[in-house]
Amino acid sequence: MFAAYASRIDRDHPLDGLELGERPAPGARPGWTTVDVRAASLNHHDLWSLRGVGLAEDKLPMILGCDAAGIDENGNEVVLHSVIGQSGHGVGPGEPRSILTERYQGTFAEQVTVPSWNVLPKPKELTFEQAACLPTAWLTAYRMLFTNAGVRPGDSVLVQGAGGGVATAAIVLGRAAGLRIYATSRDEARRRRAVELGAVEAFEPGARLPQRVDAVIETVGAATWSHSVKSLRPGGTIVISGATSGDRPSHAELTRIFFLELKVVGSTMGSKDELEDLLAFCATTGVRPVIDEVLPLDRAREGFQRLESGDQFGKIVLTCS
């Protein structure tokens, strides 16, 4: 079967390790099911995998891709939850929990096999392309907002780095939930787009906000950390799920954090139950993932290049016929 996969690790030039070509189709495994992939979406995790973060040399070659929607063995339209072993289903004793592409072949292929427990029904209201955007970036944003930030309708939230998958999802989901969303971006066009998607206002990074916010959605890391801390009201919460600009800020703002009793909460992915809730939320409210570009699987390299450049706004989706 045709696939996009990591053939080697290159920390400085990750796309040099990306290959497109034939890989063995997945074999049968008790308690697992094979899904014909119709659409799969890119995440920064896929670039990090090519750099060797979370992916060991002895696991190569590894088909990339965490997210997918497709058709299961019984002809059902499904969405995959990409955390394998979260409940113990489908893995052997002692096998650690992981996401696809760390220990198990991923979704950038014509077929993927996962534990049957990891398969959820795709709402009929969503296309395969839309559904494929949800299990990583959108699920991460959903958990950050509604589980870890503890915000309620009417609260204010700063979303750093508008344009990235998680940040874009947080803007759209937050607006739909009645939150007052502010956003930042270095790019003027992205700031305008953030407002079109529901942000009250969008600012250059580091700009003073009209008010201190109840929570900050942080995925940028070092470049925006000080601004995130300074933008919080006393007792507010920063939820962080990534650090694309680095994980060692020059100003940690520790005095401000303890003096104002701020909370810093780490957040990673989300549970199957949260993904089920997110799918229902999108189906019933009309919220749809923001898609930057849809490409056939054989043009996956173009999608990776766009993701690496940071030029995208929303998700990049790969499709299989």
C-alpha positions as CSV (number, residue, x, y, z in Angstrom):
1,M,0.0,0.0,0.0
2,F,1.1,3.6,-0.6
3,A,2.2,5.5,2.5
4,A,4.2,8.5,3.7
5,Y,6.8,7.4,6.2
6,A,9.9,8.2,8.2
7,S,12.9,6.3,6.8
8,R,15.5,8.0,9.0
9,I,15.9,10.6,11.6
10,D,17.4,14.0,10.8
11,R,17.1,16.5,13.6
12,D,18.3,19.5,11.5
13,H,16.6,18.7,8.2
14,P,13.6,16.5,9.1
15,L,12.0,16.4,5.7
16,D,15.2,14.6,4.4
17,G,13.9,11.5,6.3
18,L,10.4,11.6,4.7
19,E,9.7,9.0,2.1
20,L,6.7,8.3,-0.1
21,G,6.2,4.9,-1.4
22,E,5.0,1.3,-0.9
23,R,4.8,-0.2,2.6
24,P,3.4,-3.6,3.8
25,A,-0.3,-3.5,4.5
26,P,-1.2,-4.0,8.2
27,G,-1.7,-7.6,9.3
28,A,-4.5,-9.0,11.5
29,R,-4.1,-8.7,15.2
30,P,-6.5,-10.0,17.9
31,G,-8.7,-7.1,19.3
32,W,-7.6,-4.7,16.5
33,T,-9.4,-3.6,13.4
34,T,-8.2,-2.3,10.0
35,V,-9.5,0.9,8.7
36,D,-9.5,2.1,5.0
37,V,-8.2,5.7,5.4
38,R,-10.2,8.3,3.6
39,A,-8.6,11.4,5.1
40,A,-5.7,12.1,7.6
41,S,-4.4,15.4,8.9
42,L,-0.9,16.7,9.7
43,N,0.3,17.8,13.1
44,H,3.6,19.2,14.3
45,H,4.0,15.9,16.0
46,D,4.8,14.5,12.5
47,L,7.6,16.9,12.1
48,W,8.9,16.2,15.5
49,S,8.8,12.4,14.7
50,L,11.1,13.0,11.7
51,R,13.5,14.8,14.2
52,G,13.4,11.7,16.4
53,V,11.3,13.1,19.2
54,G,9.2,10.2,20.5
55,L,10.3,8.0,17.6
56,A,13.3,5.7,18.2
57,E,15.7,4.7,15.4
58,D,14.8,1.0,16.0
59,K,11.2,1.7,15.1
60,L,12.0,2.8,11.5
61,P,10.6,2.8,9.0
62,M,7.5,4.3,10.6
63,I,4.4,5.4,8.7
64,L,3.6,8.9,10.0
65,G,0.2,10.4,10.9
66,C,-1.9,10.4,14.1
67,D,-5.3,11.4,12.9
68,A,-7.6,9.7,10.4
69,A,-11.2,9.1,9.4
70,G,-12.3,6.2,7.2
71,I,-14.2,3.0,6.7
72,D,-13.9,0.1,9.1
73,E,-14.0,-3.6,8.3
74,N,-17.8,-3.6,8.7
75,G,-18.4,-0.7,6.4
76,N,-18.9,1.9,9.1
77,E,-17.7,5.5,8.8
78,V,-15.3,6.0,11.7
79,V,-12.9,8.4,13.4
80,L,-9.7,7.1,15.2
81,H,-8.6,8.0,18.7
82,S,-4.9,7.9,18.4
83,V,-3.8,7.2,22.0
84,I,-3.1,3.4,22.0
85,G,-3.4,1.6,25.3
86,Q,-5.2,4.3,27.2
87,S,-7.6,1.8,28.6
88,G,-5.5,-1.3,28.3
89,H,-7.6,-2.5,25.4
90,G,-5.7,-4.0,22.5
91,V,-2.2,-4.0,24.0
92,G,-0.3,-6.7,25.8
93,P,0.7,-6.7,29.5
94,G,3.4,-4.2,30.2
95,E,3.1,-2.4,26.8
96,P,3.2,1.4,27.5
97,R,0.6,3.9,26.4
98,S,1.6,5.7,23.3
99,I,0.2,7.5,20.3
100,L,0.3,6.3,16.7
101,T,3.8,6.7,15.1
102,E,5.7,6.2,18.3
103,R,5.3,2.4,18.6
104,Y,2.6,1.7,16.0
105,Q,2.3,2.5,12.3
106,G,0.4,5.7,11.6
107,T,-2.4,7.0,9.4
108,F,-0.6,8.4,6.3
109,A,-1.4,5.3,4.3
110,E,-4.2,3.6,2.5
111,Q,-4.9,1.5,5.6
112,V,-4.2,1.6,9.3
113,T,-4.9,-0.9,12.1
114,V,-5.8,0.1,15.7
115,P,-7.4,-1.5,18.7
116,S,-11.2,-1.8,18.1
117,W,-11.6,0.3,21.3
118,N,-10.0,3.2,19.5
119,V,-12.6,3.5,16.8
120,L,-15.6,5.9,17.2
121,P,-18.5,6.5,14.8
122,K,-18.1,9.5,12.5
123,P,-21.0,11.9,12.8
124,K,-22.9,12.1,9.5
125,E,-22.7,15.9,9.7
126,L,-18.9,15.9,9.3
127,T,-17.0,15.1,6.1
128,F,-14.0,12.7,6.3
129,E,-11.7,15.6,5.9
130,Q,-13.3,17.5,8.7
131,A,-13.4,14.5,11.1
132,A,-9.8,13.8,10.4
133,C,-8.8,17.1,11.9
134,L,-10.3,16.5,15.3
135,P,-8.4,13.7,17.2
136,T,-5.1,15.5,17.9
137,A,-5.1,19.3,17.5
138,W,-8.8,19.9,18.1
139,L,-9.0,17.4,20.9
140,T,-6.0,19.0,22.5
141,A,-7.7,22.4,22.3
142,Y,-11.0,21.0,23.6
143,R,-9.3,19.5,26.7
144,M,-7.2,22.7,27.3
145,L,-10.3,24.9,27.3
146,F,-13.0,22.8,28.9
147,T,-11.1,20.4,31.1
148,N,-7.9,22.1,32.2
149,A,-8.6,25.9,32.0
150,G,-11.9,25.7,33.9
151,V,-13.4,28.5,32.0
152,R,-17.1,29.2,31.7
153,P,-19.3,31.1,29.2
154,G,-18.4,34.8,29.5
155,D,-14.8,34.3,30.7
156,S,-11.9,35.8,28.8
157,V,-9.2,33.7,27.1
158,L,-5.9,34.6,25.3
159,V,-4.9,32.3,22.5
160,Q,-1.2,32.7,21.6
161,G,-0.1,32.0,18.0
162,A,-3.2,32.2,15.9
163,G,-2.9,30.0,12.8
164,G,-1.5,26.8,14.4
165,G,-3.9,23.8,14.6
166,V,-4.5,23.9,18.3
167,A,-4.7,27.7,18.5
168,T,-7.2,27.9,15.6
169,A,-9.3,25.2,17.2
170,A,-9.3,27.1,20.6
171,I,-10.5,30.3,18.9
172,V,-13.4,28.5,17.1
173,L,-14.4,26.3,20.1
174,G,-14.1,29.1,22.5
175,R,-16.3,31.4,20.5
176,A,-18.9,28.7,20.1
177,A,-18.9,28.1,23.9
178,G,-19.5,31.8,24.7
179,L,-16.0,32.8,25.7
180,R,-14.4,36.2,25.1
181,I,-11.4,35.3,22.9
182,Y,-8.3,37.4,22.3
183,A,-5.5,36.1,19.9
184,T,-2.0,37.0,18.9
185,S,0.0,36.5,15.8
186,R,3.1,38.1,14.2
187,D,1.2,38.1,10.8
188,E,-1.4,40.7,10.1
189,A,-3.4,38.4,7.8
190,R,-3.6,35.8,10.5
191,R,-4.8,38.4,13.0
192,R,-7.6,39.4,10.6
193,R,-8.5,35.7,10.1
194,A,-8.6,35.1,13.9
195,V,-11.1,37.9,14.2
196,E,-13.2,36.4,11.4
197,L,-13.2,33.1,13.2
198,G,-14.5,34.6,16.4
199,A,-11.7,36.4,18.3
200,V,-12.9,39.7,19.8
201,E,-9.5,41.3,18.9
202,A,-6.2,40.1,17.7
203,F,-2.8,41.6,18.6
204,E,0.9,41.4,17.8
205,P,2.7,39.2,20.3
206,G,3.5,41.0,23.5
207,A,0.8,43.7,23.1
208,R,-1.1,44.9,26.1
209,L,-4.6,43.5,26.2
210,P,-7.8,45.5,27.0
211,Q,-8.1,43.4,30.1
212,R,-6.3,40.7,32.0
213,V,-7.8,37.3,31.0
214,D,-9.0,34.3,33.0
215,A,-6.9,31.8,31.0
216,V,-4.2,31.6,28.4
217,I,-4.0,28.8,25.8
218,E,-0.2,28.5,25.3
219,T,1.4,26.4,22.5
220,V,4.2,28.7,21.4
221,G,6.4,28.5,24.4
222,A,9.5,30.6,25.1
223,A,8.6,33.4,22.7
224,T,5.3,34.2,24.3
225,W,5.7,32.8,27.8
226,S,6.3,36.2,29.6
227,H,3.4,37.8,27.8
228,S,1.1,34.9,28.8
229,V,2.0,35.2,32.5
230,K,1.6,39.0,32.4
231,S,-1.8,38.8,30.7
232,L,-3.4,36.8,33.4
233,R,-5.7,38.1,36.1
234,P,-4.8,37.1,39.7
235,G,-5.7,33.4,40.2
236,G,-5.8,32.8,36.4
237,T,-4.6,29.8,34.5
238,I,-2.1,29.1,31.8
239,V,-2.7,25.8,30.0
240,I,0.3,24.7,28.0
241,S,0.4,21.9,25.5
242,G,3.4,22.7,23.3
243,A,6.5,24.9,22.9
244,T,7.1,25.4,19.2
245,S,9.5,28.3,19.9
246,G,11.4,26.5,22.6
247,D,10.8,25.3,26.1
248,R,13.3,27.5,28.0
249,P,11.9,31.1,28.3
250,S,14.4,33.8,29.2
251,H,12.0,35.2,31.8
252,A,10.0,32.5,33.7
253,E,8.1,35.2,35.7
254,L,8.2,33.0,38.8
255,T,7.7,36.0,41.2
256,R,4.5,37.0,39.3
257,I,3.3,33.4,39.3
258,F,3.5,32.8,43.0
259,F,2.6,36.4,44.1
260,L,-0.6,36.4,42.0
261,E,-1.3,32.7,42.7
262,L,-1.4,31.8,39.0
263,K,-1.9,28.3,37.9
264,V,0.2,26.6,35.2
265,V,-1.4,23.4,33.9
266,G,0.2,21.0,31.4
267,S,-2.1,19.4,28.9
268,T,-1.5,16.5,26.4
269,M,-4.1,15.2,23.9
270,G,-7.4,14.1,25.4
271,S,-9.4,11.0,26.3
272,K,-11.6,9.0,24.1
273,D,-14.6,10.3,26.0
274,E,-13.5,13.9,25.3
275,L,-13.1,13.1,21.6
276,E,-16.6,11.6,21.6
277,D,-17.9,14.9,23.3
278,L,-16.0,17.0,20.7
279,L,-17.5,15.1,17.8
280,A,-21.0,15.6,19.3
281,F,-20.2,19.3,19.9
282,C,-19.2,19.9,16.3
283,A,-22.2,17.9,15.0
284,T,-24.8,19.7,17.0
285,T,-23.4,23.3,17.0
286,G,-22.3,23.5,13.4
287,V,-18.7,24.1,14.4
288,R,-16.3,22.8,11.7
289,P,-12.5,22.5,11.8
290,V,-10.6,25.2,9.9
291,I,-8.8,23.5,6.9
292,D,-5.9,25.2,5.3
293,E,-5.4,22.8,2.4
294,V,-6.4,19.4,1.2
295,L,-3.9,17.3,-0.7
296,P,-3.8,13.8,-2.1
297,L,-1.5,11.4,-0.1
298,D,1.0,11.3,-3.0
299,R,1.6,15.1,-2.5
300,A,2.2,14.7,1.3
301,R,5.7,16.3,1.0
302,E,4.1,19.6,-0.1
303,G,1.9,19.4,3.1
304,F,4.9,18.8,5.3
305,Q,6.8,21.7,3.7
306,R,3.9,24.0,4.3
307,L,3.6,22.9,7.9
308,E,7.4,23.3,8.5
309,S,7.3,26.8,7.0
310,G,4.5,27.9,9.3
311,D,2.5,29.5,6.5
312,Q,-0.7,27.5,7.1
313,F,-3.8,28.7,8.9
314,G,-5.7,25.7,10.2
315,K,-5.2,22.0,9.3
316,I,-3.5,20.4,6.3
317,V,-5.4,17.2,5.3
318,L,-4.2,14.3,3.1
319,T,-6.8,12.2,1.3
320,C,-6.8,8.7,0.0
321,S,-9.2,7.7,-2.8
